[in-house]
Each structure stands twice: as C-alpha cells, then as structure tokens.
C-alpha cells in the first residue's frame, strides 16, 4: 500500500509536465538566465573556469530548494485550500507515502531543470570537472536530497497548521537560504558561526561536499568541513528530519481528530 500510494501520487506530477510543456520554459529557461548572470560576473573579471563551475553547481541545486519550498512545504496547505486535503486524511494509507510520492514526482522536473543548467552552462563557458570520486559524489548528492526532502515533509505539516502564515514563512525562507547556504559562493566565506547555523539546511553541507569532489584543488582553501564529516552530518540530518516529519504528521492527524480542524487559527 505504501509504495502504491507513492507511485499514485508521483504519477500526476510526471505526466503533468508532458501535458503542459510551456511549464518547462518557465521552470528551466528563466532560472537558467538567473544562474548565468552570476557566472558572467566571474567571466567579466577573468576568473578561472573552476570559479564559474562553483557558481554553476550552486545555481543548479537551487532548483531542489525551490521545489521543496513550493511543491513540498506548501503542498498540504494548497490541497486544503482546494478541498483535496480531506481525501488525503481519509485515504487508508500513510501521509508520508503521499508526501514521498509528491517528492519523487517533483524530482523528475527538478532534475531536468538542474541538469540543463549544469550541462548548458558547462558547454557555454567551457567548464570541466575533475571529480575525485564519482561514487562519493553520487552518494553525497542523494544524502543531500533525502535530508532535504525530509525537511520538506516536516515543513509541510508545520505550514499547514499555521494556515495562511505559510505564505509568509515560505517567502521568508526562500532568499535568505540562498544567501546563508552559499548557493553562489563557498559558505566558508560567511564565517564558522554563520556556516554552522546554516548547516541545518542540508544543501549547505551537500553543496560544499559536492564542490570539494568536483573542484578539489580550488576547494582546498574554501572547504568548510571535510567531505567525510559533511556526509556523516547529512546522514544524521536525513534520519533526524525523517523521524521528526513522521512525528509531526502523526500529531497533525491526532489534532484533526480531536479538534476537528488542522490550523492553529480558524483559517
């Protein structure tokens, strides 16, 4: 039942992209232009290609953060507004299965967007990568996503409980996280205290580790922690957010049964 629910909820998001191809333009081309503007700054000052690659990798990973905010954290609130939430609550399946299906379905279009940004930017600016271990790179990438989407599941129940305040919380988290997580520069530049605090967002450590694996020579002076340490912390964050999301969703269900509503306020 769990995996059938995952597939059933992921299916509409995958098929929906094929039926509305115009979304690909807005989801890929416009973010691609934003990332290219940062890369052009390094191009203008004649920086080495590895510096441009550092920004390009960060720009590609922004797609996953935006997907978590708008397609995961806000999803239950949107479904409540559209009248679909009661169907999820009455369905004889796990709410985590439904959210996992949303995550996997969203990953399809998000991965396309990130891949096009990475490959397109690399070809345009002649960026090459010197990965020390492709296996480690893939491992860190998936650890980052598991932890990140676990965080998204947690936020989805929190945003739903606080009702219309979800819009303000989503807006408040979007741009500041771009800055403190080092999407367009090494997070070490912010200092140890800020970088440590920003590590609660899994992409902070994930990005730093991936950059170290892709640009080992340049990142020797910019690395925040070692790849092994960051991978271990990401594994811990994945477990932490997964368990916390499960507890939060169960608490949300209990609240709906006891109080007859899900939000803290009557909205």
N, C-alpha and C positions, 0 to 999 in steps of 0.2 A: 504493500500500500504506500509506503514512504516513497519508494523510487518511482512508482506510477504517478504519484502526485507531483514529484519533481519534474518528470517528463511532461506531464499535462500542463504544468504552469510555465515551463520553459518554451513549449511549442508556439504559443501565440506571439511571443517576442521575436522568435526566429523567423516565423512566417510573415509577421507584420512588416518586417524590413523589406522583404521581397515584393510585397503588395504596395508599398509606398516608397518607391525608390528615391523620391525627392528628399526623404529624410537623410539619405546617405550624403547628399550635397551639404546640407546644413550641419550634419554631425561630423563630417570629415574635412571638407574644403575650408570652411571658416576657421575651425580650430587649427588647421594646418597653417593658415596665414598668420595666426597669432604666434605660434611657435617659431615660424620663420622670422618674425620681427625681432625676436630675441637673438636668434642665430646671426642675423645680419649685423647686430651690434658688434659681435666678435669678428665678423667678416670685415667690417669697416675699419677696425683697429689692427687688422692683420694678425690676429691671434692664431695659434696653431690649430689644426683641424680637430685635435682631441678636445680642445675647449668648446668648440662648436658641437662636438658629439656629446659632451656632458650636458649641454642645454637641450639637445635634441632628445636624449633619453628621458630627461625630466618632462619635456613637453609631451612626449608620447604617454607617459604614465599619468598625466593629469586627467586623461580620459577615464581612467579607472576611479579616480577620486570623485569626479563629477557623476559617474554612473552610480556610485554608492550613495551620494547625497540625494540625487534627484530620482533615481529609479529603485532605490532600496529604502533609504531612510524615510522618504516621503510617501512611499507606495501605499502603506496601510491607511494613512490619512486620506490620500486621494480616493482610495477604494471606499472609505467611509463616506466621503462627500458624494460619490457617485452611486451609493446604495449597494455596493457589492460586498462590503465587509461582512455582513451577516451571513452570506453564503460561505465565506471562509471559516467563520466561527462555528457554523453548523455542520460543516463537512467532517466526516468521520476520519480525519487524518491529522497529522501533526502540522502545526503552524510553521514549524521550522522547515518542513518539507516544501510548503508553499513558498516560503521566502528563499529557500535554496533553489527552487525552480526559477524564481524571478532572477536570482543572481546568475545562474547559468545561462538563461536566455539573454540577459543583458550583456553578459560577457561576449556573446557572439558578435554583436555590432561594435562593442567597445574594443575588442581585439582587432577587428578590421580597421577601425579608426587609428589605433595606436600603431599598427603595422604599417599603414600607408604613411603616417607621419614619419616614422623611423626610416623606412626604405626610401621614400621620396626625398626626405631631407638629406639622407646619406648620399644619394645619387647626385642631387643638385650641387651639394657643397663638397663632394669628394671626401667624405668621412669614412675612414676604415677603422675596424675594431680589432683589438689584439687580446681576445679573451684568454685568460689563463686556464680556465676550465669551463667548458660549455655545460657540463653536468652540474657543477656548482651554481652556475648562472641560472639554469632552469629551476634548480631546487630553491634558490633564494626567491626567484620570481613567483613560484607557486606558494611558497610560505607567506610571502607578502600579500598575495591575493586572498589566501584562506583567512589570514588575520584581518585583512581589510574588510572582507565581506562579512566576517563575524561581527566586526564593529558596526557594519551597516544593519545587520539584523537587530542588534541591540538598539541602535538609534531609531529603527522603525517603530518599535514598541514605545519608546520614550516620546517620540514626536507625536504618535497617535494619542497618547494620554494627555499631552498638553495642548491638543486641539490646534486652533488657529495660530498659536505661538510657534508651530512647526515652521511656518514660512520665515519668521524672523530668525529662528535658530539655523535654518538651512543657509540663509543669506549671510549670517554671522560667521558660519564655519567655512564658507567657500574660499574667499580671497585670503583671509589670514592664514589658512592652512597652506595655500600656495606659497606664502612667504616663509613661514617658520619651518616648513618641511623641506625647504631647499630644492624646489622643483626646477629653478633656473640658475642655481649656483650651489656649491658644496655647503651643506648645512653647518660644517665646522666653522664657517665664517661668522656665524651668529654667536659663537662662544659656547663653552661647555654647558652652562646653566640652561640657556635657551634651547640648545640642541637636545639636551637630556629631556626637558619638558616636552619638546615636540615629538619625541620618540614614542609617545602614546599613540600617535597616528602611525600605523605600520609602514606606510610608504616612505617615511623619513629614513628609517634604517634600511628598508628594502632598496631604495634608490642609492643610498650611499654604498651598500654592498655590491649592487649591480655595476655601479660606476667603477668601483675598485677592480672588479673582474674584467670589465671591458677596456679600461684605460689604466692599467697597473702602474705605469711609470709616472703619469701625471698625478694620480691619486695618492701617491706616497706622501706628498706634502699636504694633501687636503682630506685624508681619511679621518672620519670621526672615531670609529672603533674598528677592530679587525673584522674580517668577513665572518670568521667563526663565531665571534661574540655576537654579532648582529643576527646571524642565522639562529643562534640559540635563543636570543630575546624574541625574535619573530615567532619561533615555535611556541614560546611561553605566551606571547600575546594571542596567538591563534587559539590556544586552549582557554585562556582567560576570557576572551571575548565570546567564544563559543558557549562556555558554561554560563556566563553572565547573560547572554542573549536567551538561552534556554530558560533560565530562572525568570527573566523579565517577561517573556512571552507567557509562561505559566501563571505569573502573578497577574498579568493583564486579563487572562481568561477567568481567573478567580474573581477579579474585580467586576467583570462584566456579569457574572452570575450573581454576585452578592448585591451589587448596587444597581444593576440594570442599565448601566452606562459605562463608557470607557474613558471619558475625558475627565480631567480634574475640575473643569468648569463646564457649564451647560452649553457647550458648543460642539 
